[in-house]
Amino acid sequence: MKYTNSELAALSDEALVHAELQLDRETVALRFRKSAEQLRDVTLIKQARRNIARVRTEQRRRELANGLAKDSLRETYRGTFKAEAVASTEGSSFASDLNEQMEDGE
């Protein structure tokens, strides 16, 4: 998911930290799928990294506005994070790609 600045501004501090942690989990899953050659669209990794950067920038902006130390929001709300399953809707294996191409050619 791509976050816009207005969406990030609307999130609570806790939801912002949770969004970062979930994006981090998604990035790890994407890298794993890439190394297993199951990721069709490798640009998803780039998008996830940029989303993490957007979220962390908003966290730091809030920390500076409230006079908090760096990463204090993350340390405060990290313990309340409940991981969600990472969906693997994008990408596939080489064999299934071949199968799709053969079905399309018929």
C-alpha positions as CSV (number, residue, x, y, z in Angstrom):
1,M,0.0,0.0,0.0
2,K,1.3,3.5,-0.9
3,Y,0.7,6.0,1.9
4,T,0.2,9.7,1.0
5,N,1.2,12.5,3.4
6,S,-2.4,13.2,4.3
7,E,-3.0,9.6,5.1
8,L,0.1,9.5,7.3
9,A,-0.9,12.7,9.1
10,A,-4.3,11.2,9.9
11,L,-2.9,8.2,11.6
12,S,-2.3,8.1,15.3
13,D,1.2,7.7,16.7
14,E,0.6,4.0,17.4
15,A,-0.9,3.3,14.0
16,L,2.0,5.0,12.4
17,V,4.5,2.8,14.2
18,H,2.4,-0.3,13.4
19,A,2.3,0.7,9.7
20,E,6.1,0.9,9.7
21,L,6.5,-2.5,11.3
22,Q,4.0,-4.1,9.0
23,L,5.8,-2.6,5.9
24,D,9.1,-3.9,7.3
25,R,7.6,-7.4,7.5
26,E,6.3,-7.1,3.9
27,T,9.8,-6.0,2.7
28,V,11.4,-9.0,4.3
29,A,8.7,-11.3,2.7
30,L,9.3,-9.6,-0.7
31,R,13.1,-10.1,-0.4
32,F,12.6,-13.7,0.5
33,R,10.3,-14.3,-2.5
34,K,12.8,-12.5,-4.8
35,S,15.6,-14.8,-3.6
36,A,13.4,-17.8,-4.2
37,E,12.6,-16.4,-7.7
38,Q,8.9,-16.2,-7.0
39,L,8.6,-12.5,-7.2
40,R,7.4,-11.3,-10.6
41,D,7.4,-7.5,-9.9
42,V,10.7,-6.6,-8.2
43,T,9.7,-2.9,-8.1
44,L,7.4,-3.8,-5.1
45,I,10.6,-3.9,-3.0
46,K,11.5,-0.4,-4.0
47,Q,7.9,0.8,-3.3
48,A,7.9,-0.8,0.1
49,R,11.3,0.8,1.0
50,R,9.9,4.2,0.0
51,N,6.8,3.7,2.0
52,I,8.9,2.9,5.1
53,A,10.9,6.1,4.5
54,R,7.6,8.1,4.3
55,V,6.4,6.6,7.5
56,R,9.7,7.2,9.3
57,T,9.8,10.8,8.1
58,E,6.4,11.4,9.6
59,Q,7.4,9.8,12.8
60,R,10.5,12.0,13.1
61,R,8.4,15.1,12.2
62,R,6.1,14.3,15.1
63,E,9.0,13.6,17.5
64,L,10.6,16.9,16.7
65,A,7.3,18.7,17.1
66,N,6.8,17.2,20.5
67,G,10.4,17.5,21.6
68,L,10.9,13.8,21.8
69,A,14.1,11.8,21.3
70,K,14.8,10.1,18.0
71,D,12.9,6.7,17.7
72,S,11.0,7.3,20.9
73,L,7.6,6.7,19.1
74,R,8.9,3.4,17.8
75,E,10.2,2.3,21.1
76,T,7.0,3.3,22.9
77,Y,4.5,1.5,20.6
78,R,6.7,-1.4,19.2
79,G,5.5,-3.8,22.0
80,T,1.8,-3.3,21.0
81,F,2.3,-4.5,17.4
82,K,0.4,-7.6,16.3
83,A,1.7,-8.9,13.1
84,E,-0.7,-9.5,10.3
85,A,-0.2,-12.2,7.6
86,V,1.7,-10.9,4.6
87,A,-0.4,-11.4,1.5
88,S,1.4,-12.9,-1.4
89,T,-1.0,-11.9,-4.2
90,E,1.7,-10.5,-6.5
91,G,4.4,-12.7,-8.2
92,S,4.6,-16.3,-9.0
93,S,7.0,-19.1,-9.8
94,F,8.5,-19.8,-13.2
95,A,6.4,-22.9,-13.7
96,S,3.1,-21.1,-13.2
97,D,4.3,-18.3,-15.4
98,L,4.9,-20.8,-18.2
99,N,1.6,-22.4,-17.6
100,E,-0.2,-19.1,-17.9
101,Q,1.6,-18.3,-21.1
102,M,0.7,-21.7,-22.6
103,E,-3.0,-21.2,-21.6
104,D,-3.0,-17.8,-23.1
105,G,-1.6,-19.1,-26.4
106,E,-4.3,-21.8,-26.8
